[in-house]
Structures are given as C-alpha cells and as structure tokens.
Amino acid sequence: MKKINGYIAAPFTPMFENGEINFNLISDYYKFLKRNGLDGAFIAGSSGEGALLTVEERIVLAEKWKEVSDDDFKIIVHTGGTNLKDQKVLAEHAQKIETWGIAAMAPAFLPPTRIDEFIEFCKEIAIAAPE
C-alpha cells in the first residue's frame, strides 16, 4: 500500500449535452490541474459521475486520463459500483494501464452488513489488482 502525498483533485467528467463523455476536454483539464500545482486526479468518483457511467465508459475515461498525463501525475481510479464483478473489471484494468492506484467502496444497495463480508469484498478487489 502506498501513501498518497500531494494535492489530488476530484474532477468532474466533461460531457456533451446528450450525456456522452467529451473526451476531447480531458487533456486541457489535466493541463489546468497540473498548471495549478495539483499532483493527481481521483477519477470516476461521485464528483466524476462514476455511478452514471458504464464500465466501458469508465475504462475509456481511465485510459484517456492516463494517456494525457505525465508519469508523475497520480491517476487514482474509483472502481465503486453496484456489483463486485464490475468493480473487479475496473480494478484489473486500472492496474493493467498502470494507474497510480484504485479506490473502491461497497455497493450502496445491499452492502455488506458484517465486517467479515466487507473484508471479503475488499479481498476480491485486491485479488483483481494485486499490484
């Protein structure tokens, strides 16, 4: 486990009026954050509309942020969602494209109710992205 240092933004996901992601703005958004002294971005969390996006959209979003950012800029991918299977896919993908880290949360609908269930949930995500 790595300790997060520096200033990490929770950017919104730029979208067109029809709800499609405007991937063209991510490069400028990254440059804005970097120019203003931020050290990373926590993408697809609640500020980034992660719950509104499909798994496929979240994968492309992570790839785009990774593509436009320097290696010293921390990209942290939020994998939280309504089911463990999708979260494992997102965690595995984040590791594959070498993001700085991931963040996860138990589903808000029918969440684990006992600590051992929560630990097992976290363990499954960690197995999907052990690095």
N, CA, C and O atoms as CSV, one atom per row, in Angstrom:
chain,resi,resn,atom,element,x,y,z
A,1,MET,N,N,0.849,-1.178,0.000
A,1,MET,CA,C,0.000,0.000,0.000
A,1,MET,C,C,0.891,1.237,0.000
A,1,MET,O,O,1.881,1.301,0.729
A,2,LYS,N,N,0.533,2.212,-0.819
A,2,LYS,CA,C,1.279,3.450,-0.914
A,2,LYS,C,C,0.487,4.577,-0.254
A,2,LYS,O,O,-0.741,4.623,-0.323
A,3,LYS,N,N,1.218,5.476,0.383
A,3,LYS,CA,C,0.588,6.641,0.988
A,3,LYS,C,C,0.453,7.743,-0.064
A,3,LYS,O,O,1.392,8.033,-0.805
A,4,ILE,N,N,-0.720,8.344,-0.111
A,4,ILE,CA,C,-0.957,9.435,-1.056
A,4,ILE,C,C,-0.355,10.712,-0.494
A,4,ILE,O,O,-0.625,11.088,0.646
A,5,ASN,N,N,0.461,11.373,-1.300
A,5,ASN,CA,C,1.024,12.671,-0.944
A,5,ASN,C,C,0.614,13.686,-1.993
A,5,ASN,O,O,0.395,13.344,-3.156
A,6,GLY,N,N,0.513,14.930,-1.574
A,6,GLY,CA,C,0.211,15.989,-2.517
A,6,GLY,C,C,-1.273,16.294,-2.607
A,6,GLY,O,O,-2.094,15.785,-1.844
A,7,TYR,N,N,-1.576,17.139,-3.564
A,7,TYR,CA,C,-2.951,17.584,-3.776
A,7,TYR,C,C,-3.584,16.770,-4.906
A,7,TYR,O,O,-3.076,16.738,-6.027
A,8,ILE,N,N,-4.688,16.123,-4.592
A,8,ILE,CA,C,-5.388,15.278,-5.548
A,8,ILE,C,C,-6.767,15.891,-5.813
A,8,ILE,O,O,-7.552,16.099,-4.888
A,9,ALA,N,N,-7.048,16.173,-7.077
A,9,ALA,CA,C,-8.352,16.726,-7.459
A,9,ALA,C,C,-9.351,15.605,-7.689
A,9,ALA,O,O,-8.980,14.476,-8.012
A,10,ALA,N,N,-10.613,15.932,-7.520
A,10,ALA,CA,C,-11.704,15.013,-7.867
A,10,ALA,C,C,-12.466,15.661,-9.019
A,10,ALA,O,O,-13.526,16.253,-8.812
A,11,PRO,N,N,-11.925,15.549,-10.236
A,11,PRO,CA,C,-12.517,16.277,-11.358
A,11,PRO,C,C,-13.851,15.713,-11.819
A,11,PRO,O,O,-14.119,14.518,-11.694
A,12,PHE,N,N,-14.674,16.595,-12.350
A,12,PHE,CA,C,-15.909,16.144,-12.986
A,12,PHE,C,C,-15.542,15.489,-14.313
A,12,PHE,O,O,-14.451,15.711,-14.838
A,13,THR,N,N,-16.432,14.701,-14.844
A,13,THR,CA,C,-16.236,14.109,-16.164
A,13,THR,C,C,-16.940,15.005,-17.175
A,13,THR,O,O,-18.161,15.154,-17.122
A,14,PRO,N,N,-16.182,15.609,-18.100
A,14,PRO,CA,C,-16.822,16.508,-19.064
A,14,PRO,C,C,-17.747,15.742,-20.005
A,14,PRO,O,O,-17.389,14.694,-20.542
A,15,MET,N,N,-18.929,16.287,-20.187
A,15,MET,CA,C,-19.919,15.621,-21.035
A,15,MET,C,C,-20.576,16.608,-21.988
A,15,MET,O,O,-20.662,17.808,-21.730
A,16,PHE,N,N,-21.027,16.057,-23.082
A,16,PHE,CA,C,-21.852,16.822,-24.008
A,16,PHE,C,C,-23.271,16.881,-23.437
A,16,PHE,O,O,-23.591,16.161,-22.491
A,17,GLU,N,N,-24.106,17.723,-24.002
A,17,GLU,CA,C,-25.482,17.855,-23.522
A,17,GLU,C,C,-26.267,16.551,-23.589
A,17,GLU,O,O,-27.207,16.358,-22.818
A,18,ASN,N,N,-25.898,15.659,-24.493
A,18,ASN,CA,C,-26.618,14.388,-24.631
A,18,ASN,C,C,-26.144,13.315,-23.648
A,18,ASN,O,O,-26.640,12.188,-23.670
A,19,GLY,N,N,-25.182,13.665,-22.783
A,19,GLY,CA,C,-24.703,12.726,-21.777
A,19,GLY,C,C,-23.494,11.906,-22.184
A,19,GLY,O,O,-22.967,11.136,-21.381
A,20,GLU,N,N,-23.046,12.064,-23.435
A,20,GLU,CA,C,-21.833,11.366,-23.877
A,20,GLU,C,C,-20.610,12.084,-23.300
A,20,GLU,O,O,-20.615,13.304,-23.138
A,21,ILE,N,N,-19.577,11.322,-22.995
A,21,ILE,CA,C,-18.361,11.919,-22.442
A,21,ILE,C,C,-17.634,12.708,-23.526
A,21,ILE,O,O,-17.472,12.238,-24.653
A,22,ASN,N,N,-17.202,13.908,-23.169
A,22,ASN,CA,C,-16.403,14.741,-24.064
A,22,ASN,C,C,-14.926,14.480,-23.750
A,22,ASN,O,O,-14.299,15.226,-22.997
A,23,PHE,N,N,-14.390,13.423,-24.333
A,23,PHE,CA,C,-13.008,13.034,-24.073
A,23,PHE,C,C,-12.014,14.092,-24.539
A,23,PHE,O,O,-10.886,14.134,-24.047
A,24,ASN,N,N,-12.414,14.946,-25.477
A,24,ASN,CA,C,-11.517,15.976,-26.003
A,24,ASN,C,C,-11.104,16.990,-24.948
A,24,ASN,O,O,-10.054,17.617,-25.086
A,25,LEU,N,N,-11.895,17.168,-23.906
A,25,LEU,CA,C,-11.582,18.165,-22.874
A,25,LEU,C,C,-10.636,17.646,-21.796
A,25,LEU,O,O,-10.118,18.435,-21.006
A,26,ILE,N,N,-10.403,16.355,-21.748
A,26,ILE,CA,C,-9.608,15.797,-20.651
A,26,ILE,C,C,-8.164,16.281,-20.691
A,26,ILE,O,O,-7.579,16.536,-19.638
A,27,SER,N,N,-7.583,16.412,-21.862
A,27,SER,CA,C,-6.210,16.904,-21.968
A,27,SER,C,C,-6.089,18.315,-21.400
A,27,SER,O,O,-5.173,18.598,-20.628
A,28,ASP,N,N,-7.006,19.197,-21.778
A,28,ASP,CA,C,-6.991,20.564,-21.249
A,28,ASP,C,C,-7.250,20.576,-19.746
A,28,ASP,O,O,-6.654,21.368,-19.016
A,29,TYR,N,N,-8.127,19.709,-19.293
A,29,TYR,CA,C,-8.436,19.616,-17.861
A,29,TYR,C,C,-7.181,19.195,-17.091
A,29,TYR,O,O,-6.862,19.764,-16.048
A,30,TYR,N,N,-6.479,18.195,-17.618
A,30,TYR,CA,C,-5.226,17.758,-16.995
A,30,TYR,C,C,-4.229,18.914,-16.934
A,30,TYR,O,O,-3.631,19.161,-15.887
A,31,LYS,N,N,-4.049,19.619,-18.044
A,31,LYS,CA,C,-3.094,20.733,-18.082
A,31,LYS,C,C,-3.465,21.810,-17.069
A,31,LYS,O,O,-2.589,22.392,-16.430
A,32,PHE,N,N,-4.754,22.075,-16.922
A,32,PHE,CA,C,-5.230,23.049,-15.937
A,32,PHE,C,C,-4.851,22.617,-14.521
A,32,PHE,O,O,-4.341,23.417,-13.736
A,33,LEU,N,N,-5.105,21.346,-14.202
A,33,LEU,CA,C,-4.770,20.842,-12.867
A,33,LEU,C,C,-3.270,20.902,-12.625
A,33,LEU,O,O,-2.832,21.339,-11.561
A,34,LYS,N,N,-2.493,20.477,-13.578
A,34,LYS,CA,C,-1.034,20.463,-13.455
A,34,LYS,C,C,-0.500,21.885,-13.298
A,34,LYS,O,O,0.349,22.140,-12.444
A,35,ARG,N,N,-0.989,22.800,-14.111
A,35,ARG,CA,C,-0.556,24.199,-14.068
A,35,ARG,C,C,-0.858,24.835,-12.706
A,35,ARG,O,O,-0.150,25.743,-12.269
A,36,ASN,N,N,-1.899,24.358,-12.051
A,36,ASN,CA,C,-2.290,24.911,-10.757
A,36,ASN,C,C,-1.719,24.137,-9.576
A,36,ASN,O,O,-2.181,24.293,-8.445
A,37,GLY,N,N,-0.724,23.308,-9.834
A,37,GLY,CA,C,0.028,22.672,-8.761
A,37,GLY,C,C,-0.569,21.406,-8.190
A,37,GLY,O,O,-0.142,20.956,-7.127
A,38,LEU,N,N,-1.535,20.821,-8.859
A,38,LEU,CA,C,-2.092,19.571,-8.343
A,38,LEU,C,C,-1.200,18.399,-8.730
A,38,LEU,O,O,-0.494,18.435,-9.737
A,39,ASP,N,N,-1.254,17.363,-7.904
A,39,ASP,CA,C,-0.376,16.209,-8.067
A,39,ASP,C,C,-1.078,14.986,-8.626
A,39,ASP,O,O,-0.429,13.985,-8.929
A,40,GLY,N,N,-2.402,15.052,-8.767
A,40,GLY,CA,C,-3.111,13.887,-9.274
A,40,GLY,C,C,-4.593,14.139,-9.408
A,40,GLY,O,O,-5.104,15.208,-9.076
A,41,ALA,N,N,-5.276,13.102,-9.915
A,41,ALA,CA,C,-6.724,13.173,-10.109
A,41,ALA,C,C,-7.365,11.867,-9.662
A,41,ALA,O,O,-6.904,10.778,-10.003
A,42,PHE,N,N,-8.428,12.000,-8.900
A,42,PHE,CA,C,-9.248,10.870,-8.449
A,42,PHE,C,C,-10.440,10.835,-9.393
A,42,PHE,O,O,-11.384,11.611,-9.239
A,43,ILE,N,N,-10.395,9.933,-10.371
A,43,ILE,CA,C,-11.397,9.974,-11.436
A,43,ILE,C,C,-12.528,8.971,-11.222
A,43,ILE,O,O,-12.354,7.920,-10.606
A,44,ALA,N,N,-13.674,9.332,-11.747
A,44,ALA,CA,C,-14.881,8.493,-11.743
A,44,ALA,C,C,-15.467,8.257,-10.357
A,44,ALA,O,O,-16.160,7.266,-10.129
A,45,GLY,N,N,-15.186,9.168,-9.440
A,45,GLY,CA,C,-15.836,9.107,-8.137
A,45,GLY,C,C,-17.185,9.813,-8.216
A,45,GLY,O,O,-17.752,9.957,-9.299
A,46,SER,N,N,-17.694,10.249,-7.075
A,46,SER,CA,C,-19.004,10.906,-7.094
A,46,SER,C,C,-18.951,12.249,-7.812
A,46,SER,O,O,-19.918,12.628,-8.472
A,47,SER,N,N,-17.836,12.982,-7.699
A,47,SER,CA,C,-17.686,14.237,-8.445
A,47,SER,C,C,-17.502,13.983,-9.931
A,47,SER,O,O,-17.824,14.835,-10.759
A,48,GLY,N,N,-16.984,12.809,-10.266
A,48,GLY,CA,C,-16.702,12.470,-11.657
A,48,GLY,C,C,-17.783,11.666,-12.327
A,48,GLY,O,O,-17.562,11.084,-13.390
A,49,GLU,N,N,-18.957,11.625,-11.717
A,49,GLU,CA,C,-20.115,10.952,-12.308
A,49,GLU,C,C,-19.909,9.457,-12.556
A,49,GLU,O,O,-20.559,8.883,-13.429
A,50,GLY,N,N,-19.018,8.825,-11.803
A,50,GLY,CA,C,-18.727,7.408,-11.999
A,50,GLY,C,C,-19.948,6.511,-11.969
A,50,GLY,O,O,-20.044,5.569,-12.754
A,51,ALA,N,N,-20.874,6.789,-11.078
A,51,ALA,CA,C,-22.068,5.945,-10.954
A,51,ALA,C,C,-22.992,6.052,-12.167
A,51,ALA,O,O,-23.841,5.187,-12.383
A,52,LEU,N,N,-22.827,7.104,-12.950
A,52,LEU,CA,C,-23.674,7.295,-14.129
A,52,LEU,C,C,-23.087,6.669,-15.389
A,52,LEU,O,O,-23.761,6.577,-16.415
A,53,LEU,N,N,-21.836,6.243,-15.308
A,53,LEU,CA,C,-21.132,5.757,-16.490
A,53,LEU,C,C,-21.158,4.237,-16.576
A,53,LEU,O,O,-21.239,3.543,-15.563
A,54,THR,N,N,-21.089,3.742,-17.790
A,54,THR,CA,C,-20.977,2.299,-17.983
A,54,THR,C,C,-19.548,1.865,-17.682
A,54,THR,O,O,-18.643,2.697,-17.608
A,55,VAL,N,N,-19.350,0.581,-17.512
A,55,VAL,CA,C,-17.998,0.057,-17.298
A,55,VAL,C,C,-17.114,0.435,-18.485
A,55,VAL,O,O,-15.970,0.852,-18.301
A,56,GLU,N,N,-17.631,0.294,-19.676
A,56,GLU,CA,C,-16.858,0.622,-20.874
A,56,GLU,C,C,-16.458,2.098,-20.894
A,56,GLU,O,O,-15.324,2.427,-21.242
A,57,GLU,N,N,-17.375,2.980,-20.524
A,57,GLU,CA,C,-17.051,4.412,-20.478
A,57,GLU,C,C,-15.986,4.686,-19.426
A,57,GLU,O,O,-15.084,5.493,-19.652
A,58,ARG,N,N,-16.082,4.031,-18.296
A,58,ARG,CA,C,-15.099,4.242,-17.232
A,58,ARG,C,C,-13.723,3.735,-17.640
A,58,ARG,O,O,-12.710,4.326,-17.267
A,59,ILE,N,N,-13.677,2.659,-18.392
A,59,ILE,CA,C,-12.405,2.137,-18.894
A,59,ILE,C,C,-11.764,3.143,-19.851
A,59,ILE,O,O,-10.576,3.444,-19.731
A,60,VAL,N,N,-12.539,3.656,-20.791
A,60,VAL,CA,C,-12.005,4.633,-21.746
A,60,VAL,C,C,-11.610,5.919,-21.021
A,60,VAL,O,O,-10.599,6.531,-21.364
A,61,LEU,N,N,-12.385,6.331,-20.037
A,61,LEU,CA,C,-12.061,7.524,-19.252
A,61,LEU,C,C,-10.705,7.366,-18.568
A,61,LEU,O,O,-9.878,8.277,-18.619
A,62,ALA,N,N,-10.471,6.233,-17.937
A,62,ALA,CA,C,-9.183,5.977,-17.280
A,62,ALA,C,C,-8.048,5.977,-18.296
A,62,ALA,O,O,-6.981,6.536,-18.043
A,63,GLU,N,N,-8.278,5.357,-19.429
A,63,GLU,CA,C,-7.250,5.313,-20.471
A,63,GLU,C,C,-6.908,6.711,-20.968
A,63,GLU,O,O,-5.740,7.026,-21.197
A,64,LYS,N,N,-7.921,7.542,-21.132
A,64,LYS,CA,C,-7.685,8.902,-21.626
A,64,LYS,C,C,-6.896,9.724,-20.609
A,64,LYS,O,O,-5.951,10.421,-20.977
A,65,TRP,N,N,-7.277,9.647,-19.329
A,65,TRP,CA,C,-6.533,10.380,-18.304
A,65,TRP,C,C,-5.082,9.902,-18.264
A,65,TRP,O,O,-4.161,10.713,-18.162
A,66,LYS,N,N,-4.883,8.612,-18.341
A,66,LYS,CA,C,-3.532,8.050,-18.316
A,66,LYS,C,C,-2.743,8.503,-19.548
A,66,LYS,O,O,-1.560,8.830,-19.445
A,67,GLU,N,N,-3.389,8.520,-20.695
A,67,GLU,CA,C,-2.746,8.912,-21.954
A,67,GLU,C,C,-2.249,10.355,-21.931
A,67,GLU,O,O,-1.159,10.637,-22.428
A,68,VAL,N,N,-3.029,11.267,-21.364
A,68,VAL,CA,C,-2.685,12.693,-21.435
A,68,VAL,C,C,-1.814,13.170,-20.281
A,68,VAL,O,O,-1.292,14.284,-20.334
A,69,SER,N,N,-1.644,12.367,-19.248
A,69,SER,CA,C,-0.921,12.841,-18.065
A,69,SER,C,C,0.523,12.357,-18.029
A,69,SER,O,O,0.866,11.315,-18.589
A,70,ASP,N,N,1.354,13.141,-17.358
A,70,ASP,CA,C,2.751,12.768,-17.140
A,70,ASP,C,C,2.826,11.636,-16.127
A,70,ASP,O,O,1.886,11.400,-15.367
A,71,ASP,N,N,3.956,10.941,-16.128
A,71,ASP,CA,C,4.131,9.816,-15.207
A,71,ASP,C,C,4.114,10.234,-13.737
A,71,ASP,O,O,3.783,9.427,-12.870
A,72,ASP,N,N,4.470,11.491,-13.451
A,72,ASP,CA,C,4.491,11.930,-12.049
A,72,ASP,C,C,3.118,12.393,-11.549
A,72,ASP,O,O,2.979,12.741,-10.376
A,73,PHE,N,N,2.125,12.401,-12.403
A,73,PHE,CA,C,0.769,12.814,-12.036
A,73,PHE,C,C,-0.017,11.569,-11.649
A,73,PHE,O,O,-0.186,10.656,-12.457
A,74,LYS,N,N,-0.492,11.538,-10.422
A,74,LYS,CA,C,-1.161,10.347,-9.889
A,74,LYS,C,C,-2.596,10.239,-10.411
A,74,LYS,O,O,-3.417,11.126,-10.178
A,75,ILE,N,N,-2.885,9.158,-11.110
A,75,ILE,CA,C,-4.254,8.873,-11.538
A,75,ILE,C,C,-4.786,7.777,-10.623
A,75,ILE,O,O,-4.263,6.662,-10.601
A,76,ILE,N,N,-5.825,8.104,-9.877
A,76,ILE,CA,C,-6.471,7.150,-8.977
A,76,ILE,C,C,-7.867,6.896,-9.536
A,76,ILE,O,O,-8.664,7.819,-9.701
A,77,VAL,N,N,-8.141,5.641,-9.820
A,77,VAL,CA,C,-9.408,5.266,-10.451
A,77,VAL,C,C,-10.380,4.745,-9.402
A,77,VAL,O,O,-10.089,3.788,-8.685
A,78,HIS,N,N,-11.531,5.386,-9.325
A,78,HIS,CA,C,-12.573,4.878,-8.438
A,78,HIS,C,C,-13.286,3.737,-9.145
A,78,HIS,O,O,-13.779,3.895,-10.261
A,79,THR,N,N,-13.335,2.585,-8.485
A,79,THR,CA,C,-13.950,1.403,-9.094
A,79,THR,C,C,-15.338,1.118,-8.546
A,79,THR,O,O,-16.009,0.190,-8.999
A,80,GLY,N,N,-15.772,1.910,-7.577
A,80,GLY,CA,C,-17.045,1.655,-6.909
A,80,GLY,C,C,-18.215,1.544,-7.866
A,80,GLY,O,O,-18.256,2.206,-8.902
A,81,GLY,N,N,-19.161,0.699,-7.504
A,81,GLY,CA,C,-20.333,0.495,-8.336
A,81,GLY,C,C,-21.356,-0.364,-7.632
A,81,GLY,O,O,-21.308,-0.542,-6.415
A,82,THR,N,N,-22.268,-0.886,-8.398
A,82,THR,CA,C,-23.362,-1.644,-7.795
A,82,THR,C,C,-23.088,-3.130,-7.673
A,82,THR,O,O,-23.856,-3.853,-7.038
A,83,ASN,N,N,-21.989,-3.597,-8.282
A,83,ASN,CA,C,-21.696,-5.025,-8.135
A,83,ASN,C,C,-20.197,-5.284,-8.149
A,83,ASN,O,O,-19.421,-4.532,-8.738
A,84,LEU,N,N,-19.820,-6.346,-7.498
A,84,LEU,CA,C,-18.416,-6.713,-7.347
A,84,LEU,C,C,-17.771,-7.063,-8.684
A,84,LEU,O,O,-16.609,-6.725,-8.909
A,85,LYS,N,N,-18.482,-7.715,-9.550
A,85,LYS,CA,C,-17.923,-8.141,-10.836
A,85,LYS,C,C,-17.401,-6.942,-11.636
A,85,LYS,O,O,-16.283,-6.980,-12.149
A,86,ASP,N,N,-18.199,-5.889,-11.741
A,86,ASP,CA,C,-17.769,-4.687,-12.461
A,86,ASP,C,C,-16.577,-4.031,-11.771
A,86,ASP,O,O,-15.652,-3.562,-12.434
A,87,GLN,N,N,-16.601,-4.000,-10.443
A,87,GLN,CA,C,-15.504,-3.381,-9.715
A,87,GLN,C,C,-14.194,-4.124,-9.951
A,87,GLN,O,O,-13.134,-3.506,-10.060
A,88,LYS,N,N,-14.267,-5.438,-10.029
A,88,LYS,CA,C,-13.067,-6.233,-10.298
A,88,LYS,C,C,-12.536,-5.955,-11.706
A,88,LYS,O,O,-11.325,-5.859,-11.904
A,89,VAL,N,N,-13.428,-5.826,-12.673
A,89,VAL,CA,C,-13.019,-5.500,-14.044
A,89,VAL,C,C,-12.312,-4.146,-14.072
A,89,VAL,O,O,-11.263,-4.003,-14.700
A,90,LEU,N,N,-12.887,-3.156,-13.392
A,90,LEU,CA,C,-12.301,-1.818,-13.369
A,90,LEU,C,C,-10.966,-1.797,-12.631
A,90,LEU,O,O,-10.037,-1.112,-13.059
A,91,ALA,N,N,-10.861,-2.529,-11.538
A,91,ALA,CA,C,-9.606,-2.593,-10.787
A,91,ALA,C,C,-8.511,-3.258,-11.616
A,91,ALA,O,O,-7.380,-2.775,-11.672
A,92,GLU,N,N,-8.854,-4.354,-12.249
A,92,GLU,CA,C,-7.884,-5.066,-13.091
A,92,GLU,C,C,-7.411,-4.174,-14.240
A,92,GLU,O,O,-6.223,-4.151,-14.564
A,93,HIS,N,N,-8.336,-3.448,-14.847
A,93,HIS,CA,C,-7.969,-2.555,-15.944
A,93,HIS,C,C,-7.073,-1.421,-15.455
A,93,HIS,O,O,-6.093,-1.079,-16.117
A,94,ALA,N,N,-7.396,-0.840,-14.313
A,94,ALA,CA,C,-6.581,0.248,-13.768
A,94,ALA,C,C,-5.147,-0.217,-13.537
A,94,ALA,O,O,-4.197,0.516,-13.811
A,95,GLN,N,N,-4.998,-1.422,-13.038
A,95,GLN,CA,C,-3.649,-1.958,-12.838
A,95,GLN,C,C,-2.961,-2.189,-14.182
A,95,GLN,O,O,-1.777,-1.889,-14.334
A,96,LYS,N,N,-3.687,-2.712,-15.138
A,96,LYS,CA,C,-3.128,-3.011,-16.463
A,96,LYS,C,C,-2.556,-1.760,-17.130
A,96,LYS,O,O,-1.496,-1.821,-17.753
A,97,ILE,N,N,-3.248,-0.633,-17.005
A,97,ILE,CA,C,-2.764,0.599,-17.638
A,97,ILE,C,C,-1.843,1.395,-16.711
A,97,ILE,O,O,-1.452,2.519,-17.025
A,98,GLU,N,N,-1.508,0.806,-15.582
A,98,GLU,CA,C,-0.526,1.356,-14.639
A,98,GLU,C,C,-0.927,2.700,-14.046
A,98,GLU,O,O,-0.127,3.635,-14.003
A,99,THR,N,N,-2.173,2.789,-13.590
A,99,THR,CA,C,-2.562,3.981,-12.835
A,99,THR,C,C,-1.870,3.932,-11.478
A,99,THR,O,O,-1.365,2.885,-11.071
A,100,TRP,N,N,-1.847,5.053,-10.787
A,100,TRP,CA,C,-1.160,5.119,-9.501
A,100,TRP,C,C,-1.867,4.270,-8.453
A,100,TRP,O,O,-1.225,3.686,-7.580
A,101,GLY,N,N,-3.187,4.204,-8.542
A,101,GLY,CA,C,-3.928,3.427,-7.556
A,101,GLY,C,C,-5.402,3.337,-7.899
A,101,GLY,O,O,-5.876,3.886,-8.893
A,102,ILE,N,N,-6.101,2.627,-7.043
A,102,ILE,CA,C,-7.550,2.491,-7.177
A,102,ILE,C,C,-8.198,2.824,-5.846
A,102,ILE,O,O,-7.553,2.810,-4.798
A,103,ALA,N,N,-9.474,3.121,-5.910
A,103,ALA,CA,C,-10.291,3.299,-4.715
A,103,ALA,C,C,-11.572,2.513,-4.948
A,103,ALA,O,O,-12.091,2.469,-6.063
A,104,ALA,N,N,-12.066,1.907,-3.910
A,104,ALA,CA,C,-13.283,1.106,-4.043
A,104,ALA,C,C,-14.202,1.390,-2.865
A,104,ALA,O,O,-13.775,1.891,-1.824
A,105,MET,N,N,-15.446,1.065,-3.050
A,105,MET,CA,C,-16.416,1.156,-1.961
A,105,MET,C,C,-17.432,0.043,-2.144
A,105,MET,O,O,-17.692,-0.416,-3.256
A,106,ALA,N,N,-17.984,-0.367,-1.054
A,106,ALA,CA,C,-19.016,-1.398,-1.117
A,106,ALA,C,C,-20.252,-0.820,-1.797
A,106,ALA,O,O,-20.511,0.378,-1.687
A,107,PRO,N,N,-21.007,-1.642,-2.488
A,107,PRO,CA,C,-22.224,-1.142,-3.124
A,107,PRO,C,C,-23.162,-0.500,-2.096
A,107,PRO,O,O,-23.317,-1.001,-0.982
A,108,ALA,N,N,-23.775,0.600,-2.483
A,108,ALA,CA,C,-24.714,1.272,-1.585
A,108,ALA,C,C,-26.019,0.495,-1.462
A,108,ALA,O,O,-26.713,0.592,-0.449
A,109,PHE,N,N,-26.348,-0.268,-2.485
A,109,PHE,CA,C,-27.565,-1.077,-2.469
A,109,PHE,C,C,-27.178,-2.488,-2.052
A,109,PHE,O,O,-26.346,-3.122,-2.701
A,110,LEU,N,N,-27.766,-2.976,-0.989
A,110,LEU,CA,C,-27.434,-4.283,-0.410
A,110,LEU,C,C,-25.947,-4.417,-0.092
A,110,LEU,O,O,-25.290,-5.349,-0.557
A,111,PRO,N,N,-25.415,-3.483,0.705
A,111,PRO,CA,C,-23.995,-3.537,1.048
A,111,PRO,C,C,-23.703,-4.665,2.038
A,111,PRO,O,O,-24.620,-5.214,2.649
A,112,PRO,N,N,-22.425,-5.006,2.194
A,112,PRO,CA,C,-22.074,-5.969,3.235
A,112,PRO,C,C,-22.558,-5.443,4.591
A,112,PRO,O,O,-22.444,-4.251,4.876
A,113,THR,N,N,-23.089,-6.324,5.409
A,113,THR,CA,C,-23.622,-5.891,6.707
A,113,THR,C,C,-22.755,-6.329,7.876
A,113,THR,O,O,-22.969,-5.899,9.009
A,114,ARG,N,N,-21.785,-7.174,7.605
A,114,ARG,CA,C,-20.871,-7.622,8.664
A,114,ARG,C,C,-19.443,-7.337,8.221
A,114,ARG,O,O,-19.144,-7.305,7.028
A,115,ILE,N,N,-18.575,-7.131,9.189
A,115,ILE,CA,C,-17.189,-6.800,8.879
A,115,ILE,C,C,-16.521,-7.898,8.055
A,115,ILE,O,O,-15.734,-7.595,7.158
A,116,ASP,N,N,-16.817,-9.165,8.338
A,116,ASP,CA,C,-16.196,-10.244,7.563
A,116,ASP,C,C,-16.657,-10.212,6.100
A,116,ASP,O,O,-15.882,-10.554,5.207
A,117,GLU,N,N,-17.894,-9.810,5.845
A,117,GLU,CA,C,-18.378,-9.664,4.470
A,117,GLU,C,C,-17.647,-8.519,3.759
A,117,GLU,O,O,-17.279,-8.628,2.590
A,118,PHE,N,N,-17.447,-7.429,4.490
A,118,PHE,CA,C,-16.744,-6.285,3.914
A,118,PHE,C,C,-15.292,-6.641,3.608
A,118,PHE,O,O,-14.768,-6.271,2.558
A,119,ILE,N,N,-14.651,-7.348,4.513
A,119,ILE,CA,C,-13.265,-7.777,4.293
A,119,ILE,C,C,-13.178,-8.676,3.060
A,119,ILE,O,O,-12.271,-8.523,2.241
A,120,GLU,N,N,-14.101,-9.595,2.930
A,120,GLU,CA,C,-14.117,-10.483,1.761
A,120,GLU,C,C,-14.328,-9.684,0.473
A,120,GLU,O,O,-13.710,-9.979,-0.550
A,121,PHE,N,N,-15.189,-8.689,0.524
A,121,PHE,CA,C,-15.428,-7.813,-0.622
A,121,PHE,C,C,-14.127,-7.116,-1.033
A,121,PHE,O,O,-13.762,-7.119,-2.208
A,122,CYS,N,N,-13.438,-6.525,-0.066
A,122,CYS,CA,C,-12.172,-5.833,-0.344
A,122,CYS,C,C,-11.119,-6.806,-0.865
A,122,CYS,O,O,-10.346,-6.476,-1.765
A,123,LYS,N,N,-11.096,-7.987,-0.300
A,123,LYS,CA,C,-10.134,-9.011,-0.718
A,123,LYS,C,C,-10.317,-9.356,-2.193
A,123,LYS,O,O,-9.336,-9.493,-2.923
A,124,GLU,N,N,-11.558,-9.497,-2.633
A,124,GLU,CA,C,-11.836,-9.834,-4.034
A,124,GLU,C,C,-11.314,-8.753,-4.988
A,124,GLU,O,O,-10.782,-9.066,-6.054
A,125,ILE,N,N,-11.465,-7.507,-4.608
A,125,ILE,CA,C,-10.958,-6.417,-5.445
A,125,ILE,C,C,-9.433,-6.420,-5.435
A,125,ILE,O,O,-8.802,-6.217,-6.472
A,126,ALA,N,N,-8.846,-6.650,-4.272
A,126,ALA,CA,C,-7.384,-6.703,-4.170
A,126,ALA,C,C,-6.806,-7.844,-5.002
A,126,ALA,O,O,-5.733,-7.697,-5.587
A,127,ILE,N,N,-7.489,-8.954,-5.060
A,127,ILE,CA,C,-7.033,-10.082,-5.883
A,127,ILE,C,C,-7.055,-9.698,-7.367
A,127,ILE,O,O,-6.184,-10.112,-8.131
A,128,ALA,N,N,-8.047,-8.910,-7.766
A,128,ALA,CA,C,-8.153,-8.482,-9.167
A,128,ALA,C,C,-7.036,-7.519,-9.560
A,128,ALA,O,O,-6.651,-7.459,-10.728
A,129,ALA,N,N,-6.512,-6.764,-8.586
A,129,ALA,CA,C,-5.451,-5.783,-8.856
A,129,ALA,C,C,-4.422,-5.834,-7.731
A,129,ALA,O,O,-4.343,-4.902,-6.931
A,130,PRO,N,N,-3.635,-6.905,-7.656
A,130,PRO,CA,C,-2.734,-7.092,-6.517
A,130,PRO,C,C,-1.546,-6.137,-6.451
A,130,PRO,O,O,-0.910,-6.021,-5.403
A,131,GLU,N,N,-1.245,-5.469,-7.525
A,131,GLU,CA,C,-0.103,-4.550,-7.523
A,131,GLU,C,C,-0.515,-3.212,-6.974
A,131,GLU,O,O,0.308,-2.300,-6.891
